Amino acid sequence: MAGILIYSDKDKLARELLTVAGLIADARGGEVKVACINNASQCQLLSAAGARVYKIENPAVLPADAANVAMALKEACGKLDCSIVLLSSDRRGRELAGRLAQVLGAGCLTDISAVKVEGEQIHCQRNALGGATVATQYIDGEKQVLAIVPRAFAPAPDRDGGSIDELQVEVPPSRIKLLEFRAKDSSSANIEEASVLVVAGQGLNSQEDLAAVESLAKKLGGELACSKPLATDKKWLPEDRVIGLSGKKCQPDLAVLLGISGQVQFTVGIRDARVIVAVNSDENAYIHQMADYSMVADLHQVVKELNNVLA
């Protein structure tokens, strides 16, 4: 049975992929192997999780160049006898998945939130019809590239049995010249990691009202997020705070949704929250149906009262 190769340039996501690979390998066989490209610290982290890690040190391979990385992973698949590749379905991972599938001649599925092995087939759950439903699909072929939604699986824990071996790959030099790395703006937020999110929607009257909503988020120990129109149309918040089909998919312990109507393009990004609280003055808004707790009320008054209570 050909093996399963894992790659992500992000440590936590690579550990999540280890969990998925273990489920697949336990059900259908095949050895799990991990490729680390120009990242010695990641090699140590993943070998500590019991993984068989292959260290690729080649300055010609740039993580920022998906085509370049795809060629390196293609060669790794050949040398390591791997027919299944697991990637993370983040922005860079989705591009890499398509490019790698093309050079491998493999089938490709992205945005996978769950997997189940039936016989030799890996059945994958993915959002379909713009997030309105969930489809189960599989690739009818030996070569497969599967991109897994971040945080859909728990990271693999530490365990014994890991190893690190060097792997040589030859790839054409990247056509991208890396000039510098810049740290992300300190004002930006990683809403995907937040345990509490307070989300503003189009029910908010003005940009000035965001201050009270942000204050509530801080008092709850969370982050401020928004629906797409507040960032792309009104420009009230940066796009890294957008939740939804064209934004980020989040799984907080608590999501407080303020002035959100419940369009499917938004709800697909927050429906996996553990607890959803919705405030909307429209009693017919769909968000009341999907929320665990909901209030038909003026969000501005609710935010004011909550801020006073939590002061």
C-alpha positions as YAML, in Angstrom:
chain: A
units: angstrom
residues:
- id: 1
  name: MET
  ca: [0.00, 0.00, 0.00]
- id: 2
  name: ALA
  ca: [1.43, 3.36, -1.04]
- id: 3
  name: GLY
  ca: [2.02, 5.88, 1.72]
- id: 4
  name: ILE
  ca: [0.41, 9.13, 2.84]
- id: 5
  name: LEU
  ca: [2.46, 12.33, 2.67]
- id: 6
  name: ILE
  ca: [1.72, 15.38, 4.83]
- id: 7
  name: TYR
  ca: [2.86, 18.95, 4.25]
- id: 8
  name: SER
  ca: [2.05, 22.31, 5.80]
- id: 9
  name: ASP
  ca: [4.40, 25.19, 6.51]
- id: 10
  name: LYS
  ca: [2.40, 25.93, 9.69]
- id: 11
  name: ASP
  ca: [3.29, 23.78, 12.70]
- id: 12
  name: LYS
  ca: [-0.16, 23.44, 14.26]
- id: 13
  name: LEU
  ca: [-1.85, 22.67, 10.95]
- id: 14
  name: ALA
  ca: [0.76, 20.00, 10.21]
- id: 15
  name: ARG
  ca: [-0.10, 18.34, 13.54]
- id: 16
  name: GLU
  ca: [-3.80, 18.43, 12.62]
- id: 17
  name: LEU
  ca: [-2.96, 16.70, 9.34]
- id: 18
  name: LEU
  ca: [-1.12, 14.01, 11.31]
- id: 19
  name: THR
  ca: [-4.41, 13.22, 13.06]
- id: 20
  name: VAL
  ca: [-6.24, 12.88, 9.73]
- id: 21
  name: ALA
  ca: [-3.47, 10.77, 8.21]
- id: 22
  name: GLY
  ca: [-3.57, 8.45, 11.21]
- id: 23
  name: LEU
  ca: [-7.31, 7.88, 10.78]
- id: 24
  name: ILE
  ca: [-6.85, 7.07, 7.09]
- id: 25
  name: ALA
  ca: [-3.82, 4.82, 7.65]
- id: 26
  name: ASP
  ca: [-5.55, 2.88, 10.44]
- id: 27
  name: ALA
  ca: [-8.50, 2.15, 8.15]
- id: 28
  name: ARG
  ca: [-6.84, 1.38, 4.83]
- id: 29
  name: GLY
  ca: [-3.13, 0.95, 5.53]
- id: 30
  name: GLY
  ca: [-0.14, 2.86, 4.24]
- id: 31
  name: GLU
  ca: [2.69, 4.52, 6.13]
- id: 32
  name: VAL
  ca: [2.36, 8.17, 7.17]
- id: 33
  name: LYS
  ca: [5.28, 10.41, 6.20]
- id: 34
  name: VAL
  ca: [5.84, 14.14, 6.69]
- id: 35
  name: ALA
  ca: [7.73, 16.55, 4.45]
- id: 36
  name: CYS
  ca: [9.34, 19.59, 6.11]
- id: 37
  name: ILE
  ca: [10.84, 22.14, 3.77]
- id: 38
  name: ASN
  ca: [13.65, 24.37, 5.05]
- id: 39
  name: ASN
  ca: [12.21, 24.22, 8.58]
- id: 40
  name: ALA
  ca: [14.42, 22.43, 11.11]
- id: 41
  name: SER
  ca: [12.30, 23.42, 14.12]
- id: 42
  name: GLN
  ca: [9.18, 21.95, 12.51]
- id: 43
  name: CYS
  ca: [11.04, 18.67, 11.96]
- id: 44
  name: GLN
  ca: [11.64, 18.42, 15.70]
- id: 45
  name: LEU
  ca: [8.06, 19.36, 16.58]
- id: 46
  name: LEU
  ca: [6.51, 16.75, 14.29]
- id: 47
  name: SER
  ca: [8.93, 13.97, 15.16]
- id: 48
  name: ALA
  ca: [7.94, 14.59, 18.80]
- id: 49
  name: ALA
  ca: [4.41, 13.66, 17.71]
- id: 50
  name: GLY
  ca: [5.68, 10.26, 16.57]
- id: 51
  name: ALA
  ca: [5.91, 11.19, 12.89]
- id: 52
  name: ARG
  ca: [8.38, 9.88, 10.37]
- id: 53
  name: VAL
  ca: [9.73, 13.21, 9.13]
- id: 54
  name: TYR
  ca: [11.69, 13.87, 5.95]
- id: 55
  name: LYS
  ca: [13.79, 17.01, 6.11]
- id: 56
  name: ILE
  ca: [14.14, 18.81, 2.79]
- id: 57
  name: GLU
  ca: [16.86, 21.46, 2.82]
- id: 58
  name: ASN
  ca: [17.01, 23.24, -0.50]
- id: 59
  name: PRO
  ca: [17.26, 27.05, -0.81]
- id: 60
  name: ALA
  ca: [15.72, 26.80, -4.28]
- id: 61
  name: VAL
  ca: [12.36, 25.82, -2.70]
- id: 62
  name: LEU
  ca: [10.38, 28.85, -1.48]
- id: 63
  name: PRO
  ca: [7.21, 28.29, 0.59]
- id: 64
  name: ALA
  ca: [5.81, 31.49, -0.93]
- id: 65
  name: ASP
  ca: [5.96, 29.94, -4.42]
- id: 66
  name: ALA
  ca: [3.22, 27.29, -4.64]
- id: 67
  name: ALA
  ca: [4.39, 26.05, -8.05]
- id: 68
  name: ASN
  ca: [7.91, 25.62, -6.70]
- id: 69
  name: VAL
  ca: [6.71, 23.72, -3.60]
- id: 70
  name: ALA
  ca: [4.46, 21.54, -5.76]
- id: 71
  name: MET
  ca: [7.48, 20.38, -7.78]
- id: 72
  name: ALA
  ca: [9.37, 19.55, -4.58]
- id: 73
  name: LEU
  ca: [6.43, 17.57, -3.19]
- id: 74
  name: LYS
  ca: [5.98, 15.74, -6.49]
- id: 75
  name: GLU
  ca: [9.56, 14.51, -6.27]
- id: 76
  name: ALA
  ca: [9.08, 13.62, -2.59]
- id: 77
  name: CYS
  ca: [6.00, 11.53, -3.47]
- id: 78
  name: GLY
  ca: [7.99, 9.59, -6.00]
- id: 79
  name: LYS
  ca: [10.95, 8.92, -3.74]
- id: 80
  name: LEU
  ca: [8.81, 8.06, -0.71]
- id: 81
  name: ASP
  ca: [6.19, 6.02, -2.63]
- id: 82
  name: CYS
  ca: [3.23, 8.15, -1.54]
- id: 83
  name: SER
  ca: [0.00, 8.32, -3.54]
- id: 84
  name: ILE
  ca: [-2.06, 10.41, -1.09]
- id: 85
  name: VAL
  ca: [-1.04, 13.94, -0.06]
- id: 86
  name: LEU
  ca: [-2.69, 15.82, 2.80]
- id: 87
  name: LEU
  ca: [-2.46, 19.61, 2.85]
- id: 88
  name: SER
  ca: [-4.18, 22.28, 4.90]
- id: 89
  name: SER
  ca: [-7.05, 24.10, 3.19]
- id: 90
  name: ASP
  ca: [-5.92, 27.59, 4.10]
- id: 91
  name: ARG
  ca: [-5.29, 30.25, 1.44]
- id: 92
  name: ARG
  ca: [-1.83, 29.02, 0.48]
- id: 93
  name: GLY
  ca: [-2.74, 25.36, 0.89]
- id: 94
  name: ARG
  ca: [-5.67, 25.53, -1.54]
- id: 95
  name: GLU
  ca: [-3.47, 26.99, -4.25]
- id: 96
  name: LEU
  ca: [-0.80, 24.38, -3.57]
- id: 97
  name: ALA
  ca: [-3.39, 21.58, -3.71]
- id: 98
  name: GLY
  ca: [-4.45, 22.51, -7.23]
- id: 99
  name: ARG
  ca: [-0.92, 22.91, -8.50]
- id: 100
  name: LEU
  ca: [0.27, 19.66, -6.92]
- id: 101
  name: ALA
  ca: [-2.70, 17.70, -8.28]
- id: 102
  name: GLN
  ca: [-1.91, 18.99, -11.76]
- id: 103
  name: VAL
  ca: [1.76, 17.95, -11.72]
- id: 104
  name: LEU
  ca: [0.94, 14.57, -10.11]
- id: 105
  name: GLY
  ca: [-2.00, 13.84, -12.40]
- id: 106
  name: ALA
  ca: [-4.07, 13.35, -9.25]
- id: 107
  name: GLY
  ca: [-7.63, 14.06, -8.20]
- id: 108
  name: CYS
  ca: [-8.09, 16.96, -5.80]
- id: 109
  name: LEU
  ca: [-10.60, 17.92, -3.09]
- id: 110
  name: THR
  ca: [-10.30, 21.01, -0.87]
- id: 111
  name: ASP
  ca: [-12.18, 22.42, 2.14]
- id: 112
  name: ILE
  ca: [-12.65, 18.96, 3.66]
- id: 113
  name: SER
  ca: [-14.17, 19.03, 7.13]
- id: 114
  name: ALA
  ca: [-14.49, 15.28, 7.82]
- id: 115
  name: VAL
  ca: [-13.23, 11.99, 6.39]
- id: 116
  name: LYS
  ca: [-14.42, 8.40, 6.56]
- id: 117
  name: VAL
  ca: [-12.75, 5.43, 4.91]
- id: 118
  name: GLU
  ca: [-15.01, 2.89, 3.25]
- id: 119
  name: GLY
  ca: [-13.03, 0.09, 1.67]
- id: 120
  name: GLU
  ca: [-10.35, 1.74, -0.44]
- id: 121
  name: GLN
  ca: [-12.31, 4.98, -0.78]
- id: 122
  name: ILE
  ca: [-11.74, 8.07, 1.36]
- id: 123
  name: HIS
  ca: [-15.14, 9.75, 1.68]
- id: 124
  name: CYS
  ca: [-14.75, 13.47, 2.30]
- id: 125
  name: GLN
  ca: [-17.34, 15.92, 3.60]
- id: 126
  name: ARG
  ca: [-17.22, 19.37, 1.99]
- id: 127
  name: ASN
  ca: [-19.44, 22.41, 1.82]
- id: 128
  name: ALA
  ca: [-21.48, 22.49, -1.38]
- id: 129
  name: LEU
  ca: [-23.86, 24.90, -3.14]
- id: 130
  name: GLY
  ca: [-22.21, 27.93, -1.60]
- id: 131
  name: GLY
  ca: [-22.26, 26.40, 1.86]
- id: 132
  name: ALA
  ca: [-25.99, 25.67, 1.81]
- id: 133
  name: THR
  ca: [-25.38, 21.95, 2.25]
- id: 134
  name: VAL
  ca: [-22.65, 19.42, 2.93]
- id: 135
  name: ALA
  ca: [-21.67, 16.95, 0.21]
- id: 136
  name: THR
  ca: [-19.82, 13.65, 0.62]
- id: 137
  name: GLN
  ca: [-17.37, 13.03, -2.21]
- id: 138
  name: TYR
  ca: [-14.43, 10.79, -2.96]
- id: 139
  name: ILE
  ca: [-11.71, 10.58, -5.60]
- id: 140
  name: ASP
  ca: [-11.96, 7.51, -7.82]
- id: 141
  name: GLY
  ca: [-8.25, 7.00, -8.38]
- id: 142
  name: GLU
  ca: [-5.05, 6.04, -6.60]
- id: 143
  name: LYS
  ca: [-3.42, 9.50, -6.64]
- id: 144
  name: GLN
  ca: [-5.21, 11.94, -4.38]
- id: 145
  name: VAL
  ca: [-4.55, 15.44, -3.03]
- id: 146
  name: LEU
  ca: [-6.79, 16.27, -0.07]
- id: 147
  name: ALA
  ca: [-6.85, 19.69, 1.63]
- id: 148
  name: ILE
  ca: [-8.29, 19.70, 5.17]
- id: 149
  name: VAL
  ca: [-10.05, 22.68, 6.76]
- id: 150
  name: PRO
  ca: [-7.96, 24.14, 9.62]
- id: 151
  name: ARG
  ca: [-9.19, 23.20, 13.10]
- id: 152
  name: ALA
  ca: [-11.51, 20.49, 11.77]
- id: 153
  name: PHE
  ca: [-9.34, 17.93, 13.61]
- id: 154
  name: ALA
  ca: [-7.43, 18.09, 16.87]
- id: 155
  name: PRO
  ca: [-3.63, 18.34, 16.63]
- id: 156
  name: ALA
  ca: [-1.79, 15.07, 17.13]
- id: 157
  name: PRO
  ca: [-0.36, 14.75, 20.68]
- id: 158
  name: ASP
  ca: [3.23, 13.99, 21.56]
- id: 159
  name: ARG
  ca: [4.19, 10.32, 21.45]
- id: 160
  name: ASP
  ca: [7.25, 8.15, 20.94]
- id: 161
  name: GLY
  ca: [8.44, 6.62, 17.70]
- id: 162
  name: GLY
  ca: [9.25, 9.68, 15.63]
- id: 163
  name: SER
  ca: [12.26, 10.00, 13.36]
- id: 164
  name: ILE
  ca: [13.97, 12.53, 11.09]
- id: 165
  name: ASP
  ca: [15.68, 11.61, 7.83]
- id: 166
  name: GLU
  ca: [17.08, 13.86, 5.13]
- id: 167
  name: LEU
  ca: [15.53, 13.85, 1.67]
- id: 168
  name: GLN
  ca: [17.16, 15.39, -1.38]
- id: 169
  name: VAL
  ca: [14.95, 16.96, -4.05]
- id: 170
  name: GLU
  ca: [15.97, 18.81, -7.18]
- id: 171
  name: VAL
  ca: [13.66, 21.54, -8.46]
- id: 172
  name: PRO
  ca: [14.11, 24.37, -10.95]
- id: 173
  name: PRO
  ca: [14.92, 27.71, -9.26]
- id: 174
  name: SER
  ca: [11.85, 29.69, -8.25]
- id: 175
  name: ARG
  ca: [10.87, 32.59, -10.48]
- id: 176
  name: ILE
  ca: [9.94, 34.48, -7.31]
- id: 177
  name: LYS
  ca: [12.62, 36.49, -5.53]
- id: 178
  name: LEU
  ca: [12.03, 36.76, -1.80]
- id: 179
  name: LEU
  ca: [13.01, 40.24, -0.65]
- id: 180
  name: GLU
  ca: [12.05, 40.20, 3.02]
- id: 181
  name: PHE
  ca: [9.72, 38.80, 5.68]
- id: 182
  name: ARG
  ca: [7.48, 41.26, 7.50]
- id: 183
  name: ALA
  ca: [5.66, 40.58, 10.74]
- id: 184
  name: LYS
  ca: [1.88, 40.87, 10.55]
- id: 185
  name: ASP
  ca: [0.48, 44.19, 11.72]
- id: 186
  name: SER
  ca: [0.04, 44.02, 15.49]
- id: 187
  name: SER
  ca: [-3.48, 45.43, 15.11]
- id: 188
  name: SER
  ca: [-4.58, 42.40, 13.10]
- id: 189
  name: ALA
  ca: [-6.41, 39.57, 14.82]
- id: 190
  name: ASN
  ca: [-6.30, 35.82, 14.41]
- id: 191
  name: ILE
  ca: [-10.04, 35.28, 14.75]
- id: 192
  name: GLU
  ca: [-9.69, 31.59, 13.86]
- id: 193
  name: GLU
  ca: [-7.89, 30.99, 17.16]
- id: 194
  name: ALA
  ca: [-10.22, 33.04, 19.36]
- id: 195
  name: SER
  ca: [-12.37, 31.20, 21.91]
- id: 196
  name: VAL
  ca: [-14.88, 34.08, 22.00]
- id: 197
  name: LEU
  ca: [-16.01, 36.13, 18.99]
- id: 198
  name: VAL
  ca: [-18.30, 39.14, 18.94]
- id: 199
  name: VAL
  ca: [-19.43, 39.57, 15.34]
- id: 200
  name: ALA
  ca: [-20.90, 42.75, 13.90]
- id: 201
  name: GLY
  ca: [-23.25, 42.69, 10.92]
- id: 202
  name: GLN
  ca: [-25.09, 45.16, 8.74]
- id: 203
  name: GLY
  ca: [-27.58, 45.83, 11.54]
- id: 204
  name: LEU
  ca: [-24.96, 48.14, 13.04]
- id: 205
  name: ASN
  ca: [-26.02, 51.75, 12.42]
- id: 206
  name: SER
  ca: [-22.64, 53.45, 11.99]
- id: 207
  name: GLN
  ca: [-18.90, 52.95, 12.20]
- id: 208
  name: GLU
  ca: [-18.88, 54.87, 15.49]
- id: 209
  name: ASP
  ca: [-20.97, 52.08, 17.03]
- id: 210
  name: LEU
  ca: [-18.06, 49.66, 16.52]
- id: 211
  name: ALA
  ca: [-16.31, 51.08, 19.57]
- id: 212
  name: ALA
  ca: [-19.02, 49.74, 21.90]
- id: 213
  name: VAL
  ca: [-19.02, 46.36, 20.14]
- id: 214
  name: GLU
  ca: [-15.24, 46.10, 20.39]
- id: 215
  name: SER
  ca: [-15.43, 47.05, 24.06]
- id: 216
  name: LEU
  ca: [-17.87, 44.18, 24.63]
- id: 217
  name: ALA
  ca: [-15.53, 41.78, 22.83]
- id: 218
  name: LYS
  ca: [-12.63, 42.78, 25.09]
- id: 219
  name: LYS
  ca: [-14.73, 42.45, 28.25]
- id: 220
  name: LEU
  ca: [-15.68, 38.92, 27.18]
- id: 221
  name: GLY
  ca: [-12.03, 38.09, 26.54]
- id: 222
  name: GLY
  ca: [-12.63, 37.72, 22.82]
- id: 223
  name: GLU
  ca: [-12.03, 39.26, 19.42]
- id: 224
  name: LEU
  ca: [-14.11, 41.48, 17.17]
- id: 225
  name: ALA
  ca: [-15.15, 40.02, 13.80]
- id: 226
  name: CYS
  ca: [-17.64, 41.00, 11.11]
- id: 227
  name: SER
  ca: [-19.68, 39.95, 8.11]
- id: 228
  name: LYS
  ca: [-18.19, 40.62, 4.68]
- id: 229
  name: PRO
  ca: [-20.05, 43.87, 3.79]
- id: 230
  name: LEU
  ca: [-18.62, 45.70, 6.82]
- id: 231
  name: ALA
  ca: [-15.09, 45.09, 5.52]
- id: 232
  name: THR
  ca: [-15.38, 45.01, 1.73]
- id: 233
  name: ASP
  ca: [-18.20, 47.51, 1.14]
- id: 234
  name: LYS
  ca: [-18.21, 49.87, 4.11]
- id: 235
  name: LYS
  ca: [-14.49, 49.51, 4.93]
- id: 236
  name: TRP
  ca: [-15.19, 49.68, 8.66]
- id: 237
  name: LEU
  ca: [-12.92, 46.75, 9.53]
- id: 238
  name: PRO
  ca: [-9.98, 44.98, 7.83]
- id: 239
  name: GLU
  ca: [-10.72, 41.89, 5.73]
- id: 240
  name: ASP
  ca: [-8.82, 39.59, 8.10]
- id: 241
  name: ARG
  ca: [-11.82, 39.91, 10.46]
- id: 242
  name: VAL
  ca: [-14.39, 38.64, 7.93]
- id: 243
  name: ILE
  ca: [-16.25, 35.41, 8.70]
- id: 244
  name: GLY
  ca: [-17.93, 33.37, 5.99]
- id: 245
  name: LEU
  ca: [-17.53, 31.58, 2.71]
- id: 246
  name: SER
  ca: [-15.15, 34.22, 1.33]
- id: 247
  name: GLY
  ca: [-13.59, 34.91, 4.74]
- id: 248
  name: LYS
  ca: [-12.60, 32.67, 7.62]
- id: 249
  name: LYS
  ca: [-14.25, 29.63, 9.13]
- id: 250
  name: CYS
  ca: [-14.18, 29.81, 12.92]
- id: 251
  name: GLN
  ca: [-15.05, 27.41, 15.74]
- id: 252
  name: PRO
  ca: [-15.11, 29.51, 18.92]
- id: 253
  name: ASP
  ca: [-16.58, 28.35, 22.20]
- id: 254
  name: LEU
  ca: [-18.89, 31.38, 22.11]
- id: 255
  name: ALA
  ca: [-20.06, 33.47, 19.15]
- id: 256
  name: VAL
  ca: [-22.14, 36.60, 19.84]
- id: 257
  name: LEU
  ca: [-23.75, 37.69, 16.56]
- id: 258
  name: LEU
  ca: [-25.01, 41.27, 16.44]
- id: 259
  name: GLY
  ca: [-27.18, 42.45, 13.58]
- id: 260
  name: ILE
  ca: [-26.49, 39.35, 11.48]
- id: 261
  name: SER
  ca: [-29.38, 38.20, 9.28]
- id: 262
  name: GLY
  ca: [-28.06, 34.68, 8.69]
- id: 263
  name: GLN
  ca: [-27.23, 34.48, 4.99]
- id: 264
  name: VAL
  ca: [-25.65, 31.12, 4.19]
- id: 265
  name: GLN
  ca: [-22.50, 32.82, 2.88]
- id: 266
  name: PHE
  ca: [-21.91, 34.00, 6.45]
- id: 267
  name: THR
  ca: [-23.24, 31.10, 8.53]
- id: 268
  name: VAL
  ca: [-20.97, 28.56, 6.85]
- id: 269
  name: GLY
  ca: [-18.09, 30.30, 8.63]
- id: 270
  name: ILE
  ca: [-19.54, 30.22, 12.16]
- id: 271
  name: ARG
  ca: [-22.00, 27.31, 12.36]
- id: 272
  name: ASP
  ca: [-19.46, 25.08, 14.12]
- id: 273
  name: ALA
  ca: [-19.23, 27.39, 17.14]
- id: 274
  name: ARG
  ca: [-20.01, 25.59, 20.40]
- id: 275
  name: VAL
  ca: [-22.57, 28.21, 21.51]
- id: 276
  name: ILE
  ca: [-24.17, 30.86, 19.29]
- id: 277
  name: VAL
  ca: [-25.98, 33.89, 20.72]
- id: 278
  name: ALA
  ca: [-27.82, 36.09, 18.21]
- id: 279
  name: VAL
  ca: [-29.31, 39.58, 18.56]
- id: 280
  name: ASN
  ca: [-31.43, 40.89, 15.70]
- id: 281
  name: SER
  ca: [-34.46, 43.17, 15.65]
- id: 282
  name: ASP
  ca: [-36.04, 41.16, 12.80]
- id: 283
  name: GLU
  ca: [-37.96, 38.26, 14.32]
- id: 284
  name: ASN
  ca: [-37.99, 36.49, 10.94]
- id: 285
  name: ALA
  ca: [-34.21, 36.58, 10.46]
- id: 286
  name: TYR
  ca: [-32.83, 33.10, 9.85]
- id: 287
  name: ILE
  ca: [-30.09, 33.63, 12.42]
- id: 288
  name: HIS
  ca: [-32.67, 33.08, 15.19]
- id: 289
  name: GLN
  ca: [-33.22, 29.53, 13.89]
- id: 290
  name: MET
  ca: [-29.58, 28.50, 14.02]
- id: 291
  name: ALA
  ca: [-28.69, 30.23, 17.30]
- id: 292
  name: ASP
  ca: [-28.62, 28.43, 20.64]
- id: 293
  name: TYR
  ca: [-29.88, 31.61, 22.30]
- id: 294
  name: SER
  ca: [-31.46, 34.54, 20.48]
- id: 295
  name: MET
  ca: [-32.99, 37.93, 21.26]
- id: 296
  name: VAL
  ca: [-35.35, 39.93, 19.07]
- id: 297
  name: ALA
  ca: [-34.04, 43.30, 20.19]
- id: 298
  name: ASP
  ca: [-32.12, 46.43, 19.22]
- id: 299
  name: LEU
  ca: [-28.48, 45.35, 19.21]
- id: 300
  name: HIS
  ca: [-27.29, 48.83, 20.21]
- id: 301
  name: GLN
  ca: [-29.32, 48.72, 23.42]
- id: 302
  name: VAL
  ca: [-28.22, 45.15, 24.16]
- id: 303
  name: VAL
  ca: [-24.54, 46.05, 23.67]
- id: 304
  name: LYS
  ca: [-24.92, 49.11, 25.92]
- id: 305
  name: GLU
  ca: [-26.52, 47.10, 28.71]
- id: 306
  name: LEU
  ca: [-23.98, 44.28, 28.47]
- id: 307
  name: ASN
  ca: [-21.11, 46.75, 28.62]
- id: 308
  name: ASN
  ca: [-22.65, 48.29, 31.73]
- id: 309
  name: VAL
  ca: [-23.13, 44.91, 33.40]
- id: 310
  name: LEU
  ca: [-19.57, 43.80, 32.59]
- id: 311
  name: ALA
  ca: [-17.95, 47.12, 33.56]
...
